[in-house]
């Protein structure tokens, strides 16, 4: 095994005694992100996120390690956050984003010594950037008012807005708010500028009422320079007033050298096109594309385009998996991709000539594959017992080696529960997969209570992945068996399986959950059928509310995080309307039956199971009134219940102190109803 980062990254000396995994361990886990390989393939820069409990936030620093795992060293030490390491073409320096100085800007760090210096000193924050292949040009993402001709116009308008005594905002179209942010008229636009600062930044999206990268989660993977550095290919949804109900993300080509309207490259496809990546020889553009407009969980296929205007073809058309990350191999003969696959997320190799797909690393959850010049592949990997670390393997997937152990000190004092995957006949007798995580210090002679976890999406998966929010090991560390079923609608089992949930939110999935729990209880005799609590977030929270009316006597307790109570009303107060319109077959006025077919609010008269309700005040995806309404039903009916409300969190609970409180309340709720005989709930008439 290669030299680990144990010594370099140890926070404290590892104690001799170990303990079961806890929520505090989860909050304090270091998270390795965004590996970037040097041009000569000898070094890897990466981002390491640590938690500052006192400041109640995460912070990120840059690290460097050789591709044989030796000589790890920390590169940045500022209290601010650094990220997105990008190598200079000569491999002697690193470009990166840093918020030092109070504003997020691009910096350059010489690796042979010397101080980092600011490359950009713009009046606005840089949220993402790209460097051209020749190292001469930068593309940066800035929040601007689209009608402003200069950056100073945007800053001046912001000052004027802040000085106004009136606070009303007038909107003429959706989005009014998105994810956790109210729209204020600004857009994320891409600007190009010379690295040497010899010219002012120019908005290549001038006149576009669109965001590049897309909001709320788009990043530098959505734009790239053309190989000659004369153009910028980027992703944007430029659809005018239909933005809130359109998934038509397109690829555009903008000139770097002269002003002009960007050219749409994917005019024919009204569904999503994204993540452009050029081949090493610059002759082919690969990107990901969906085919069904309005469906955000459609299969992402790999499309190859002869650059610039040659023919296009879908690579590996018959491969029934949806690609997540995409990059080229060093020789340009294949593409490296990740995709969900039967509860795992492997690294795959897609042969450009034949379309043949090979699995390079099949177990666990892999991400961020990067090609080395000698053909080897660097990637991140984690699983249900291991947080992410850097690995390297040969081009054929052989000889995988772990390069880092960024949590060596923590893992030395933590005990995890063992896990395994099983399958059972679900809806219509079709095979459904699930995971079970055994309690820490498992004793087969004992009976254990069960935490039955229901994933969100609903097009998602509770796979072999180390999650930093919904991690089954927090329940295993508390003495529970955790069971997670990938019901119909989950990803990684073929597109037909994913599609099967649309229009049937409370049908096939509920049957799979029923049968999955029954199969687990029959298979694992150490599970106590009389002490089971179900927990879910987002769609999983909807399912908790649905279960409350369909299975009122099955569970000791329920936990609902950010779940809808009323699917019909939810259409009118969410933001991304394409989602409910696809899932429920149209708008509520076009297809009212689609919204009432499986609507939890219509079954609250049957509720009687104790429920903990959790909601974030800044959740604009599933608004907080849904959680408040759920709690109102529970209280009015006299059902034992609690409401945990976070005014400063969105759809996720991410602040360290809030995460600890979340786990304290959730685990305390489970303990209350499973560790002692549960009293019968009295309900109001």
C-alpha positions as CSV (number, residue, x, y, z in Angstrom):
1,X,0.0,0.0,0.0
2,X,1.3,3.5,-0.8
3,X,2.3,6.0,1.8
4,X,-0.9,7.4,3.3
5,X,-1.8,10.9,4.4
6,X,-2.2,9.6,7.9
7,X,0.7,11.6,9.4
8,X,0.1,14.7,7.3
9,X,-3.6,14.9,7.9
10,X,-3.9,13.7,11.5
11,X,-6.0,16.1,13.5
12,X,-5.2,14.5,16.8
13,X,-3.4,11.3,17.9
14,X,-5.7,8.4,17.5
15,X,-6.9,7.1,20.9
16,X,-6.4,3.4,21.7
17,X,-10.1,2.8,22.3
18,X,-12.6,2.9,19.4
19,X,-16.2,3.8,19.4
20,X,-19.3,3.3,17.2
21,X,-19.8,5.8,14.4
22,X,-21.7,9.0,15.5
23,X,-23.2,12.1,14.0
24,X,-20.2,14.1,15.3
25,X,-17.9,11.7,13.4
26,X,-19.9,12.3,10.3
27,X,-19.8,16.1,10.7
28,X,-16.0,16.1,11.2
29,X,-15.2,13.7,8.3
30,X,-12.7,15.3,5.9
31,X,-14.0,15.3,2.4
32,X,-11.7,15.0,-0.6
33,X,-12.9,16.7,-3.8
34,X,-12.0,17.9,-7.3
35,X,-8.8,16.1,-8.2
36,X,-6.7,17.8,-10.9
37,X,-3.8,15.9,-12.6
38,X,-0.6,17.8,-13.6
39,X,0.2,17.9,-17.3
40,X,3.1,15.4,-16.8
41,X,0.8,13.1,-14.8
42,X,3.2,13.0,-11.8
43,X,1.1,15.0,-9.3
44,X,-2.5,15.4,-8.2
45,X,-3.9,18.6,-6.7
46,X,-7.1,18.2,-4.8
47,X,-9.4,20.0,-2.4
48,X,-9.9,18.9,1.2
49,X,-12.9,20.1,3.1
50,X,-12.6,20.2,6.9
51,X,-15.2,21.3,9.5
52,X,-14.8,24.3,11.8
53,X,-17.2,23.7,14.6
54,X,-16.6,27.0,16.2
55,X,-17.3,28.9,13.0
56,X,-20.1,26.5,12.2
57,X,-19.0,25.9,8.6
58,X,-16.8,23.9,6.4
59,X,-13.6,25.3,4.9
60,X,-11.6,24.0,2.0
61,X,-7.8,23.9,1.3
62,X,-5.6,22.8,-1.5
63,X,-3.4,19.7,-1.2
64,X,-0.9,18.1,-3.5
65,X,0.2,14.4,-3.7
66,X,2.3,12.4,-6.1
67,X,0.5,9.9,-8.3
68,X,2.4,7.1,-6.4
69,X,0.9,8.4,-3.1
70,X,4.1,9.9,-1.8
71,X,4.9,13.4,-0.6
72,X,1.5,14.8,0.4
73,X,1.5,18.4,1.4
74,X,-0.9,21.1,2.2
75,X,-0.7,24.1,-0.2
76,X,-3.1,26.7,1.4
77,X,-3.6,27.6,5.0
78,X,-5.9,30.7,5.0
79,X,-9.1,30.8,7.0
80,X,-11.0,31.4,3.8
81,X,-11.9,28.7,1.4
82,X,-10.0,27.6,-1.7
83,X,-11.1,25.4,-4.6
84,X,-11.1,24.4,-8.2
85,X,-7.3,23.7,-8.6
86,X,-6.3,24.0,-12.3
87,X,-2.8,23.4,-13.6
88,X,-0.9,25.9,-15.8
89,X,0.1,24.3,-19.1
90,X,3.8,24.0,-18.0
91,X,2.8,22.3,-14.8
92,X,4.7,24.8,-12.6
93,X,1.8,26.6,-11.1
94,X,-1.8,26.2,-10.0
95,X,-4.7,28.4,-10.7
96,X,-7.5,28.3,-8.1
97,X,-10.4,30.1,-6.6
98,X,-10.0,31.8,-3.2
99,X,-12.2,34.0,-1.1
100,X,-9.2,35.5,0.7
101,X,-9.7,39.3,0.8
102,X,-13.4,39.0,1.1
103,X,-14.2,38.3,-2.6
104,X,-13.9,35.1,-4.6
105,X,-11.2,35.6,-7.3
106,X,-8.8,33.5,-9.4
107,X,-5.3,33.2,-7.9
108,X,-2.1,31.7,-9.2
109,X,0.3,29.8,-7.0
110,X,3.9,28.9,-8.1
111,X,4.7,25.4,-6.8
112,X,8.4,26.0,-6.6
113,X,8.0,28.6,-3.9
114,X,6.7,32.1,-3.7
115,X,3.4,33.7,-2.7
116,X,0.1,33.3,-4.4
117,X,-1.1,36.3,-6.4
118,X,-4.5,37.4,-7.5
119,X,-5.0,36.9,-11.3
120,X,-8.4,38.6,-11.2
121,X,-9.4,41.6,-9.2
122,X,-12.9,42.0,-10.3
123,X,-15.6,43.9,-8.5
124,X,-17.8,40.8,-8.5
125,X,-17.3,37.3,-7.1
126,X,-16.0,34.6,-9.5
127,X,-18.1,31.4,-8.9
128,X,-16.3,29.2,-11.4
129,X,-13.6,29.5,-14.0
130,X,-11.8,27.7,-16.9
131,X,-8.4,28.1,-18.4
132,X,-7.7,27.8,-22.1
133,X,-5.4,25.0,-23.2
134,X,-2.6,27.5,-24.1
135,X,-3.0,29.2,-20.7
136,X,-3.6,32.6,-22.2
137,X,-7.4,33.1,-21.5
138,X,-9.7,32.7,-18.6
139,X,-13.5,32.2,-18.6
140,X,-15.1,33.3,-15.4
141,X,-18.7,33.1,-14.1
142,X,-20.1,36.3,-12.6
143,X,-23.5,37.4,-11.3
144,X,-24.6,40.4,-13.4
145,X,-27.7,42.2,-14.5
146,X,-28.0,41.1,-18.2
147,X,-28.8,44.7,-19.3
148,X,-25.7,46.1,-17.7
149,X,-22.9,46.9,-20.2
150,X,-20.2,46.9,-17.5
151,X,-19.4,45.1,-14.3
152,X,-19.5,48.6,-12.6
153,X,-23.1,49.0,-13.7
154,X,-24.0,45.8,-11.8
155,X,-22.1,46.9,-8.6
156,X,-23.7,50.4,-8.8
157,X,-27.2,49.0,-9.2
158,X,-26.6,46.7,-6.2
159,X,-25.6,49.7,-4.1
160,X,-28.7,51.6,-5.2
161,X,-30.9,48.6,-4.4
162,X,-29.4,48.4,-0.9
163,X,-30.0,52.1,-0.2
164,X,-33.7,52.0,-1.1
165,X,-36.2,52.4,1.7
166,X,-38.9,50.4,0.0
167,X,-38.3,46.7,-0.2
168,X,-40.9,45.4,-2.7
169,X,-39.8,43.4,-5.7
170,X,-41.8,43.2,-8.9
171,X,-41.7,40.1,-11.0
172,X,-42.9,39.6,-14.6
173,X,-42.0,35.9,-15.0
174,X,-40.8,32.8,-13.2
175,X,-38.5,32.0,-11.5
176,X,-39.4,34.2,-8.5
177,X,-37.2,32.0,-6.4
178,X,-35.0,29.0,-7.0
179,X,-33.8,26.3,-4.6
180,X,-33.0,28.7,-1.7
181,X,-32.6,32.1,-3.3
182,X,-35.0,34.8,-4.3
183,X,-34.5,36.1,-7.8
184,X,-33.1,39.7,-7.9
185,X,-32.7,40.1,-11.7
186,X,-29.1,39.0,-11.9
187,X,-27.9,36.1,-14.0
188,X,-24.7,34.1,-14.0
189,X,-22.9,35.0,-17.2
190,X,-19.6,33.8,-18.6
191,X,-16.9,36.4,-19.2
192,X,-13.6,35.9,-21.0
193,X,-10.4,37.8,-20.3
194,X,-6.7,37.5,-20.9
195,X,-4.7,35.9,-18.0
196,X,-2.3,38.8,-18.2
197,X,-5.0,41.3,-17.6
198,X,-4.3,43.2,-20.9
199,X,-8.0,43.5,-21.7
200,X,-11.2,43.9,-19.7
201,X,-13.5,41.0,-19.2
202,X,-16.1,40.6,-21.9
203,X,-19.6,39.0,-21.4
204,X,-19.9,36.3,-24.1
205,X,-23.5,35.8,-23.0
206,X,-24.5,39.4,-23.5
207,X,-28.1,39.8,-24.2
208,X,-29.0,36.3,-23.0
209,X,-31.6,36.0,-20.2
210,X,-30.1,32.8,-19.0
211,X,-27.6,31.4,-16.5
212,X,-24.2,29.9,-17.4
213,X,-23.5,27.7,-15.5
214,X,-27.1,26.6,-14.9
215,X,-28.6,27.1,-11.4
216,X,-28.6,25.9,-8.8
217,X,-25.9,23.3,-9.1
218,X,-24.1,23.9,-12.4
219,X,-20.3,24.4,-12.2
220,X,-17.2,24.5,-14.4
221,X,-18.1,21.1,-16.0
222,X,-20.7,23.1,-18.0
223,X,-18.3,25.2,-20.0
224,X,-15.0,24.7,-21.8
225,X,-12.7,26.5,-24.2
226,X,-12.4,25.1,-27.8
227,X,-9.0,23.5,-28.4
228,X,-7.7,26.5,-30.3
229,X,-8.8,28.9,-27.5
230,X,-10.8,31.0,-29.9
231,X,-14.2,29.8,-28.7
232,X,-16.1,28.9,-25.6
233,X,-18.7,26.1,-25.5
234,X,-21.2,26.4,-22.6
235,X,-24.5,25.1,-21.3
236,X,-27.5,27.4,-20.8
237,X,-31.3,27.3,-20.7
238,X,-32.2,30.3,-22.9
239,X,-35.9,29.8,-23.2
240,X,-37.4,33.1,-22.0
241,X,-40.6,32.9,-19.9
242,X,-40.9,29.1,-20.1
243,X,-37.7,28.6,-18.0
244,X,-39.6,27.3,-15.0
245,X,-41.2,24.4,-17.0
246,X,-38.4,23.7,-19.5
247,X,-35.5,21.3,-19.3
248,X,-34.1,22.5,-22.6
249,X,-30.5,23.1,-21.6
250,X,-28.5,23.7,-24.8
251,X,-24.9,23.9,-25.8
252,X,-23.8,27.3,-27.2
253,X,-20.6,28.4,-28.9
254,X,-19.4,31.9,-28.3
255,X,-16.4,33.7,-29.9
256,X,-13.6,34.6,-27.6
257,X,-12.1,37.1,-30.0
258,X,-15.0,39.2,-31.0
259,X,-18.5,40.2,-29.7
260,X,-21.5,38.5,-31.2
261,X,-24.5,36.4,-30.4
262,X,-23.5,32.8,-29.3
263,X,-24.5,30.1,-31.7
264,X,-26.8,27.3,-30.5
265,X,-25.1,23.9,-31.2
266,X,-28.0,21.7,-30.1
267,X,-31.0,23.4,-31.7
268,X,-32.6,20.1,-32.7
269,X,-32.8,18.7,-29.2
270,X,-35.4,20.3,-26.9
271,X,-34.2,18.2,-23.9
272,X,-31.0,18.6,-21.9
273,X,-27.6,18.9,-23.4
274,X,-24.6,19.5,-21.1
275,X,-21.0,18.8,-19.9
276,X,-19.0,19.5,-23.1
277,X,-15.5,17.9,-23.2
278,X,-13.1,18.0,-26.1
279,X,-10.9,15.1,-27.2
280,X,-7.1,15.4,-26.7
281,X,-6.6,16.0,-30.4
282,X,-9.4,18.6,-30.5
283,X,-11.3,16.9,-33.3
284,X,-14.3,15.6,-31.3
285,X,-16.7,17.2,-28.8
286,X,-18.3,14.8,-26.4
287,X,-21.3,15.8,-24.3
288,X,-24.2,14.4,-22.4
289,X,-27.8,14.6,-23.8
290,X,-31.3,13.6,-22.8
291,X,-34.0,12.9,-25.4
292,X,-37.3,13.7,-23.7
293,X,-38.2,17.3,-23.1
294,X,-39.5,18.0,-19.6
295,X,-38.0,14.9,-17.9
296,X,-35.1,15.7,-15.6
297,X,-34.4,12.0,-14.9
298,X,-34.1,10.9,-18.5
299,X,-31.1,8.8,-19.5
300,X,-28.0,10.9,-20.1
301,X,-26.4,9.5,-23.3
302,X,-22.9,10.3,-24.6
303,X,-23.0,12.2,-27.9
304,X,-19.9,12.6,-30.1
305,X,-19.7,15.5,-32.5
306,X,-17.0,15.9,-35.1
307,X,-15.8,19.4,-34.4
308,X,-16.9,21.9,-35.3
309,X,-19.9,21.1,-37.6
310,X,-19.4,17.5,-38.5
311,X,-22.0,14.7,-37.9
312,X,-23.1,13.6,-34.5
313,X,-23.6,10.1,-33.1
314,X,-24.7,8.5,-29.8
315,X,-22.0,6.4,-28.3
316,X,-23.0,3.0,-26.8
317,X,-26.7,3.6,-27.6
318,X,-27.7,0.2,-26.2
319,X,-26.0,0.8,-22.9
320,X,-28.9,1.3,-20.5
321,X,-27.3,3.5,-17.9
322,X,-27.3,7.3,-17.3
323,X,-23.9,8.9,-17.3
324,X,-22.8,11.2,-14.5
325,X,-19.2,12.3,-15.1
326,X,-17.5,12.2,-18.4
327,X,-13.9,12.7,-19.5
328,X,-11.5,11.5,-22.2
329,X,-8.7,8.9,-21.9
330,X,-5.2,10.2,-22.5
331,X,-5.0,8.7,-26.0
332,X,-8.5,9.8,-27.0
333,X,-9.6,6.3,-28.0
334,X,-12.1,6.0,-25.1
335,X,-14.1,8.0,-22.7
336,X,-14.2,7.5,-18.9
337,X,-17.6,7.8,-17.3
338,X,-19.4,7.1,-14.1
339,X,-23.0,5.9,-13.9
340,X,-25.2,4.3,-11.3
341,X,-25.3,0.5,-11.7
342,X,-27.3,-1.8,-9.5
343,X,-26.5,0.0,-6.2
344,X,-22.9,0.9,-7.2
345,X,-21.4,3.7,-9.2
346,X,-18.5,2.3,-11.2
347,X,-16.0,3.8,-13.5
348,X,-16.6,2.7,-17.1
349,X,-14.6,2.9,-20.2
350,X,-16.5,3.6,-23.5
351,X,-14.6,2.7,-26.6
352,X,-15.0,5.5,-29.2
353,X,-14.7,3.3,-32.2
354,X,-16.9,0.4,-31.2
355,X,-19.1,1.7,-28.4
356,X,-18.0,-1.2,-26.2
357,X,-18.5,-0.5,-22.5
358,X,-16.1,-2.0,-19.9
359,X,-16.3,-1.8,-16.2
360,X,-13.0,-0.6,-14.7
361,X,-13.9,-0.3,-11.1
362,X,-17.2,-1.8,-10.2
363,X,-17.7,-1.7,-6.4
364,X,-18.5,1.3,-4.3
365,X,-19.3,4.8,-5.5
366,X,-16.7,6.3,-7.8
367,X,-16.5,9.9,-9.1
368,X,-14.2,12.4,-10.8
369,X,-12.2,10.0,-13.0
370,X,-9.1,11.7,-14.5
371,X,-6.8,10.3,-17.1
372,X,-3.0,10.2,-16.6
373,X,-0.7,10.5,-19.7
374,X,0.4,6.9,-19.3
375,X,-3.2,5.7,-19.6
376,X,-3.8,5.1,-15.9
377,X,-6.9,6.5,-14.3
378,X,-7.2,8.5,-11.0
379,X,-10.6,8.6,-9.3
380,X,-12.4,9.1,-6.0
381,X,-14.0,6.1,-4.4
382,X,-16.1,5.6,-1.3
383,X,-18.5,2.9,0.1
384,X,-20.9,2.4,3.0
385,X,-17.9,1.8,5.4
386,X,-15.4,4.2,3.8
387,X,-15.4,7.9,3.1
388,X,-13.9,9.0,-0.2
389,X,-10.2,8.8,-1.0
390,X,-8.1,9.0,-4.1
391,X,-7.3,5.9,-6.0
392,X,-5.3,5.0,-9.2
393,X,-5.7,2.0,-11.5
394,X,-4.4,0.9,-14.9
395,X,-6.3,1.7,-18.0
396,X,-7.9,-1.8,-18.0
397,X,-9.0,-1.4,-14.3
398,X,-6.3,-3.7,-12.9
399,X,-4.0,-3.0,-10.0
400,X,-6.2,-0.4,-8.2
401,X,-4.3,1.4,-5.4
402,X,-5.4,3.8,-2.7
403,X,-3.3,7.0,-2.8
404,X,-4.7,8.9,0.2
405,X,-6.2,8.2,3.6
406,X,-7.5,11.6,4.5
407,X,-9.5,10.3,7.5
408,X,-6.9,7.8,8.8
409,X,-7.0,9.3,12.3
410,X,-10.8,9.2,12.6
411,X,-11.2,5.8,11.1
412,X,-8.7,4.4,13.5
413,X,-11.0,5.1,16.4
414,X,-14.4,4.4,14.7
415,X,-16.3,1.1,14.4
416,X,-18.7,0.7,11.5
417,X,-21.5,-1.8,10.9
418,X,-21.1,-4.4,8.2
419,X,-23.3,-4.2,5.2
420,X,-24.6,-6.4,2.4
421,X,-26.9,-6.1,-0.6
422,X,-29.8,-8.4,-1.2
423,X,-32.7,-8.6,-3.7
424,X,-36.3,-9.8,-3.6
425,X,-39.3,-10.0,-5.9
426,X,-41.0,-6.6,-5.8
427,X,-43.9,-5.1,-7.8
428,X,-45.1,-7.5,-10.5
429,X,-42.4,-10.0,-9.4
430,X,-39.6,-7.9,-10.8
431,X,-36.2,-8.0,-9.0
432,X,-35.6,-5.1,-6.6
433,X,-32.4,-4.5,-4.7
434,X,-31.8,-3.3,-1.2
435,X,-29.0,-2.8,1.3
436,X,-28.9,-3.7,5.0
437,X,-26.3,-2.3,7.4
438,X,-25.9,-4.2,10.6
439,X,-25.5,-2.6,14.0
440,X,-22.0,-1.9,15.2
441,X,-20.8,-4.8,17.4
442,X,-23.4,-7.0,15.9
443,X,-24.5,-10.0,17.9
444,X,-26.5,-12.5,15.8
445,X,-28.3,-13.8,19.0
446,X,-29.8,-10.4,19.6
447,X,-32.9,-8.7,18.2
448,X,-32.4,-5.2,16.9
449,X,-34.8,-2.3,16.1
450,X,-34.9,-1.2,12.5
451,X,-34.4,2.2,10.8
452,X,-36.1,1.8,7.4
453,X,-34.7,4.6,5.2
454,X,-36.5,5.8,2.1
455,X,-34.5,7.8,-0.5
456,X,-35.6,10.9,-2.2
457,X,-35.6,11.9,-5.9
458,X,-37.7,9.9,-6.4
459,X,-35.3,9.0,-9.2
460,X,-32.3,8.4,-6.9
461,X,-30.7,5.5,-5.0
462,X,-29.6,4.5,-1.6
463,X,-26.5,2.8,-3.0
464,X,-23.1,1.7,-1.8
465,X,-22.1,5.2,-1.0
466,X,-20.7,7.1,2.1
467,X,-23.3,9.9,2.5
468,X,-22.5,13.0,4.6
469,X,-26.2,13.6,5.5
470,X,-28.3,10.5,5.2
471,X,-25.7,7.9,6.3
472,X,-27.0,4.6,7.6
473,X,-24.0,4.2,9.7
474,X,-25.3,6.8,12.1
475,X,-28.2,4.4,12.9
476,X,-25.9,1.4,13.0
477,X,-23.8,3.2,15.5
478,X,-26.8,3.7,17.7
479,X,-27.8,0.0,17.7
480,X,-30.2,-0.1,14.7
481,X,-30.3,-2.2,11.6
482,X,-30.6,0.1,8.7
483,X,-32.5,-1.1,5.6
484,X,-32.6,0.8,2.3
485,X,-34.7,-0.4,-0.6
486,X,-34.1,0.9,-4.2
487,X,-37.8,0.7,-5.2
488,X,-39.2,1.1,-8.7
489,X,-38.2,4.6,-9.9
490,X,-34.6,4.3,-8.5
491,X,-31.7,5.0,-10.8
492,X,-29.0,2.5,-11.8
493,X,-31.3,-0.4,-12.9
494,X,-32.2,0.7,-16.4
495,X,-34.3,3.5,-17.7
496,X,-37.5,1.6,-17.8
497,X,-37.1,0.9,-14.1
498,X,-36.5,4.6,-13.5
499,X,-39.5,5.6,-15.6
500,X,-41.9,3.3,-13.9
501,X,-42.5,5.6,-11.0
502,X,-43.8,8.5,-13.0
503,X,-47.6,8.8,-12.5
504,X,-47.5,6.1,-9.8
505,X,-45.8,7.7,-6.8
506,X,-47.8,5.8,-4.2
507,X,-48.2,2.5,-6.2
508,X,-45.2,0.5,-7.2
509,X,-42.8,2.1,-4.8
510,X,-45.0,1.4,-1.8
511,X,-45.4,-2.2,-2.8
512,X,-41.6,-2.5,-3.2
513,X,-41.2,-1.0,0.3
514,X,-43.7,-3.4,1.8
515,X,-42.1,-6.4,0.2
516,X,-38.6,-5.2,0.8
517,X,-39.2,-4.9,4.5
518,X,-40.9,-8.2,4.7
519,X,-38.0,-9.8,2.7
520,X,-35.5,-8.3,5.1
521,X,-37.3,-9.5,8.2
522,X,-37.6,-13.0,6.7
523,X,-33.9,-13.1,5.7
524,X,-32.4,-11.5,8.8
525,X,-33.7,-13.1,12.0
526,X,-31.9,-10.5,14.1
527,X,-34.3,-7.8,12.9
528,X,-37.2,-7.1,15.3
529,X,-40.4,-6.8,13.2
530,X,-42.2,-5.1,16.1
531,X,-39.7,-2.2,16.4
532,X,-39.4,-0.6,13.0
533,X,-39.4,3.2,12.2
534,X,-39.5,4.6,8.7
535,X,-37.6,7.7,7.7
536,X,-37.5,9.7,4.5
537,X,-36.6,13.1,2.9
538,X,-38.0,14.9,-0.1
539,X,-39.8,12.2,-2.1
540,X,-39.0,10.0,0.9
541,X,-40.9,12.5,3.1
542,X,-43.8,12.4,0.8
543,X,-43.7,8.6,1.1
544,X,-43.7,8.9,4.9
545,X,-46.9,10.9,4.7
546,X,-48.4,8.4,2.2
547,X,-47.4,5.5,4.5
548,X,-49.1,7.2,7.4
549,X,-52.4,6.9,5.6
550,X,-51.8,3.5,4.0
551,X,-49.9,1.6,6.7
552,X,-51.2,3.2,10.0
553,X,-50.4,0.1,12.1
554,X,-47.0,-1.0,10.6
555,X,-44.4,1.3,12.1
556,X,-43.5,2.4,15.6
557,X,-42.7,5.8,14.4
558,X,-42.1,8.0,11.3
559,X,-39.6,10.7,10.4
560,X,-40.6,13.1,7.6
561,X,-37.9,15.5,6.4
562,X,-39.1,18.1,3.8
563,X,-41.9,16.0,2.4
564,X,-45.1,17.1,0.7
565,X,-48.5,16.7,2.3
566,X,-50.5,18.0,-0.6
567,X,-49.2,17.2,-4.0
568,X,-51.7,19.5,-5.7
569,X,-50.9,22.5,-3.7
570,X,-47.2,21.7,-4.0
571,X,-47.3,22.4,-7.7
572,X,-48.2,26.0,-7.1
573,X,-45.5,26.7,-4.5
574,X,-42.5,24.8,-5.8
575,X,-40.2,26.4,-8.4
576,X,-39.1,23.8,-11.0
577,X,-42.5,23.1,-12.6
578,X,-41.2,20.7,-15.2
579,X,-40.8,18.1,-12.4
580,X,-44.5,17.8,-11.1
581,X,-45.8,18.3,-14.7
582,X,-43.8,15.2,-15.8
583,X,-44.4,13.1,-12.7
584,X,-48.1,13.8,-12.5
585,X,-48.9,14.0,-16.2
586,X,-49.4,17.7,-16.8
587,X,-50.6,20.7,-14.8
588,X,-53.3,20.4,-12.0
589,X,-55.9,22.0,-14.3
590,X,-55.0,19.7,-17.3
591,X,-54.8,16.5,-15.3
592,X,-56.2,16.9,-11.8
593,X,-56.4,13.1,-11.3
594,X,-52.6,12.9,-11.6
595,X,-52.2,15.1,-8.5
596,X,-55.0,13.4,-6.5
597,X,-54.2,9.8,-7.4
598,X,-51.7,9.4,-4.5
599,X,-52.1,12.5,-2.4
600,X,-51.4,12.1,1.3
601,X,-53.7,14.9,2.4
602,X,-56.7,12.8,1.3
603,X,-55.9,10.1,3.8
604,X,-55.0,12.0,7.0
605,X,-58.1,10.7,8.7
606,X,-56.4,7.3,9.0
607,X,-53.1,8.7,10.5
608,X,-52.1,7.5,14.0
609,X,-48.4,6.7,13.9
610,X,-46.1,9.1,15.9
611,X,-44.2,11.4,13.5
612,X,-41.2,13.7,13.7
613,X,-41.6,16.5,11.1
614,X,-38.5,18.4,9.9
615,X,-38.3,21.3,7.6
616,X,-36.1,24.1,6.4
617,X,-37.3,27.7,6.1
618,X,-35.2,28.3,3.0
619,X,-36.5,25.2,1.2
620,X,-38.2,26.5,-1.9
621,X,-38.3,23.1,-3.6
622,X,-40.7,21.6,-0.9
623,X,-41.9,24.7,0.9
624,X,-42.0,24.9,4.7
625,X,-45.8,25.2,4.7
626,X,-46.0,21.6,3.7
627,X,-44.1,20.6,6.9
628,X,-46.1,23.0,9.0
629,X,-49.4,21.6,7.5
630,X,-48.2,18.0,8.3
631,X,-47.5,19.0,11.9
632,X,-50.9,20.7,12.1
633,X,-52.7,17.5,11.1
634,X,-50.7,15.5,13.6
635,X,-51.4,17.9,16.5
636,X,-55.0,18.4,15.7
637,X,-55.5,14.6,15.6
638,X,-53.7,14.1,18.9
639,X,-51.0,12.0,17.4
640,X,-47.6,12.1,19.3
641,X,-45.5,14.4,17.1
642,X,-42.7,17.0,17.1
643,X,-41.7,19.7,14.6
644,X,-38.0,20.5,14.1
645,X,-37.7,23.7,12.1
646,X,-34.5,25.2,10.7
647,X,-35.1,28.8,9.6
648,X,-31.6,29.0,8.0
649,X,-31.5,25.7,6.1
650,X,-32.8,24.8,2.6
651,X,-33.8,21.3,1.3
652,X,-30.8,19.9,3.1
653,X,-29.4,20.5,6.6
654,X,-25.7,21.3,6.1
655,X,-24.5,23.6,8.9
656,X,-22.5,21.5,11.3
657,X,-24.4,22.5,14.5
658,X,-27.7,22.0,12.7
659,X,-26.7,18.6,11.5
660,X,-25.8,17.6,15.0
661,X,-29.1,18.8,16.3
662,X,-30.9,17.0,13.4
663,X,-29.3,13.7,14.4
664,X,-29.9,14.2,18.1
665,X,-33.6,14.8,17.5
666,X,-34.0,12.0,14.9
667,X,-32.1,9.3,16.9
668,X,-33.8,10.4,20.1
669,X,-37.2,10.0,18.4
670,X,-36.3,6.5,17.2
671,X,-35.1,5.6,20.7
672,X,-38.3,6.9,22.3
673,X,-40.5,4.7,20.2
674,X,-38.4,1.6,19.7
675,X,-36.4,1.1,22.9
676,X,-39.5,0.9,25.1
677,X,-43.0,-0.5,24.6
678,X,-44.8,2.0,22.4
679,X,-48.0,3.5,23.8
680,X,-51.1,3.6,21.6
681,X,-51.6,6.9,20.0
682,X,-54.9,8.6,20.8
683,X,-56.3,10.4,17.8
684,X,-59.0,13.0,17.6
685,X,-62.2,12.2,15.8
